[in-house]
Amino acid sequence: MKLTNEEAKIAMELEDYFVFNAADDIRLKGTRVGIETILYDFIHRQRTPEQIAQSYRTITLEQVYATILYYLHNQEAVSAYLADWLEWSHKMQEEQRHNPPSVVVKLMELKAEREASLK
């Protein structure tokens, strides 16, 4: 698909909102928020742009709209990006479930001790 000059200009301006650290790490410029955070809230949680902007104090409503528009302009590539992110997230959750950090193990032990002492 060939972009018109106007579409190419819009795509270039949209990219000004982001920092492309790596193929799997696109963040909103000036923040540590990844586009996956915004898009997950928008697509899967069906939150409005206004609700999303209110949830994260480091981003603006304009940045939320830019992220959604970037997604709409690059839907196939960004959908693949999100699928990879979701797969990685699920894998990390499963890994933590099987091998929790030592602090989590300690907290679980303390909770069990407390519950036992209350009986």
C-alpha positions as CSV (number, residue, x, y, z in Angstrom):
1,M,0.0,0.0,0.0
2,K,1.4,3.3,-1.0
3,L,0.8,6.3,1.2
4,T,-0.2,9.7,-0.1
5,N,2.1,12.6,0.9
6,E,-0.5,13.7,3.5
7,E,-0.7,10.2,5.0
8,A,3.1,10.0,5.1
9,K,3.3,13.3,6.8
10,I,0.7,12.2,9.5
11,A,2.6,9.0,10.0
12,M,5.9,10.9,10.5
13,E,4.2,13.3,12.9
14,L,2.7,10.4,14.9
15,E,6.1,8.8,15.3
16,D,7.3,12.0,17.0
17,Y,5.2,11.0,20.0
18,F,7.2,7.8,20.6
19,V,10.6,6.5,21.4
20,F,11.4,3.3,19.5
21,N,13.9,1.6,21.9
22,A,13.7,-1.7,20.1
23,A,11.2,-3.7,18.0
24,D,9.5,-4.9,21.2
25,D,9.9,-1.6,23.2
26,I,7.9,1.4,22.0
27,R,7.3,4.1,24.7
28,L,5.6,7.4,24.8
29,K,8.2,10.1,24.5
30,G,9.1,11.6,27.9
31,T,7.6,8.7,29.9
32,R,8.3,5.1,30.8
33,V,4.8,4.1,29.5
34,G,4.8,1.6,26.7
35,I,2.2,1.7,24.0
36,E,1.1,-1.7,25.0
37,T,-0.2,-0.2,28.3
38,I,-2.4,2.3,26.6
39,L,-3.6,-0.1,23.9
40,Y,-4.4,-2.9,26.3
41,D,-6.6,-0.6,28.3
42,F,-8.2,0.7,25.1
43,I,-8.7,-2.6,23.2
44,H,-9.1,-5.2,25.9
45,R,-10.5,-3.3,28.9
46,Q,-12.6,-1.0,26.6
47,R,-11.6,2.1,28.5
48,T,-12.1,5.5,26.9
49,P,-9.1,7.7,26.1
50,E,-10.1,10.0,28.9
51,Q,-10.2,7.2,31.4
52,I,-6.8,6.0,30.3
53,A,-5.3,9.5,30.6
54,Q,-6.7,9.9,34.1
55,S,-5.1,6.6,35.1
56,Y,-1.5,7.5,34.3
57,R,-0.3,10.8,35.7
58,T,2.7,11.0,33.4
59,I,0.8,11.0,30.1
60,T,-1.6,13.4,28.4
61,L,-4.9,12.8,26.6
62,E,-3.1,13.9,23.4
63,Q,-0.5,11.1,23.9
64,V,-3.3,8.6,24.4
65,Y,-5.0,9.7,21.2
66,A,-1.7,9.6,19.3
67,T,-1.1,6.0,20.5
68,I,-4.6,4.9,19.3
69,L,-4.1,6.7,16.0
70,Y,-0.7,5.1,15.6
71,Y,-2.3,1.7,16.2
72,L,-5.0,2.4,13.6
73,H,-2.5,3.5,11.0
74,N,-0.3,0.5,11.7
75,Q,-2.8,-2.0,12.8
76,E,-1.2,-5.2,11.5
77,A,2.3,-4.4,12.9
78,V,1.0,-3.1,16.2
79,S,-1.4,-6.0,16.6
80,A,1.6,-8.4,16.2
81,Y,3.6,-6.2,18.7
82,L,0.7,-6.5,21.2
83,A,0.3,-10.3,20.7
84,D,4.1,-10.8,21.4
85,W,3.8,-8.6,24.5
86,L,0.8,-10.6,25.8
87,E,2.6,-13.9,25.2
88,W,5.7,-12.6,27.0
89,S,3.5,-11.3,29.9
90,H,1.7,-14.6,30.3
91,K,5.1,-16.5,30.2
92,M,6.5,-14.2,32.9
93,Q,3.4,-14.6,35.1
94,E,3.7,-18.3,34.8
95,E,7.4,-18.3,35.6
96,Q,6.8,-16.1,38.7
97,R,4.0,-18.4,39.8
98,H,6.4,-21.4,39.7
99,N,9.5,-19.5,40.9
100,P,8.3,-16.6,43.1
101,P,10.9,-14.0,44.2
102,S,12.3,-14.6,47.7
103,V,10.4,-11.6,49.1
104,V,7.1,-13.1,47.9
105,V,8.0,-16.5,49.5
106,K,8.8,-14.7,52.8
107,L,5.5,-12.8,52.7
108,M,3.6,-16.0,52.0
109,E,5.4,-17.7,55.0
110,L,4.6,-14.7,57.3
111,K,0.9,-14.8,56.2
112,A,0.7,-18.5,56.8
113,E,2.3,-18.1,60.3
114,R,-0.1,-15.3,61.1
115,E,-3.1,-17.3,60.0
116,A,-1.9,-20.3,62.0
117,S,-1.5,-18.1,65.1
118,L,-5.1,-16.7,64.8
119,K,-6.6,-20.2,64.9
